[in-house]
Amino acid sequence: MSHNGFLMKAANEIDLICFDVDGTLVSHPTGMVIWEVLNLRFGGSRETNRERYQMYQRGDITYEEWVALDAGGWKSAGATRDQILHSVGEFKLNDGAEETVNELKQRGFILAVISGTIDVVLEHLFPGHPFDDVYTNQIFFDEHGKLDSWQATPFDGRGKPQALREVAHKHGIALSESAFVGDGDNDVPLLGVPGFFVAYEPRSRALASGADVVIREGKLRSLLDIFQK
Ligand SMILES: [Mg+2]
């Protein structure tokens, strides 16, 4: 069997497709993720973003502590829901994202989001999305619309495989019948976990080389050729 034929066979067995959000379904004109954009808005700098990422990579802070540093900074700056949604509005759904995801749902796939984004991003940019399960960070506002608290997801980066196992188990689907679509370094821990991996506009070399298929030039709609059911 040809390499391609083998891949298509693997894709044909998929029942569950999980998506990353930042970079995969949505993008900011600068390429930044929502955390970086909000840090800049509420008093941080590019240097802050870089330092915290490195602290996390070195293991000096946990993911939860990283979230608390960022979100705590926004809260101290008096961040409101309106301001945060204004920043979210700078992001756009990637070309074809809505059409593609809705069509996959139509074809009968179970769909989920496993992402390090913040809940408001998906809710604001893709209201009425067809995802069966959504795993993201969450932020909460008080009765005056001020940022009040947050809940860090245990399912970003090294936690993503656990979320995939949970979703698959919940729907009675084998991991070999699951797929993941992502773009970044925080998706790398998922390589080899689902039966099929799609790297969309990969920002990570490891992800591009480990994926079954790489989609470039913004052709998110080609997921509809890969996952036919
Ligand atoms: Mg991403």
Residues whose N, C-alpha, C, O or C-beta is under 5 A from the ligand:
A	BS01	MG	D20 V21 D22 G23 T24 D183 G184
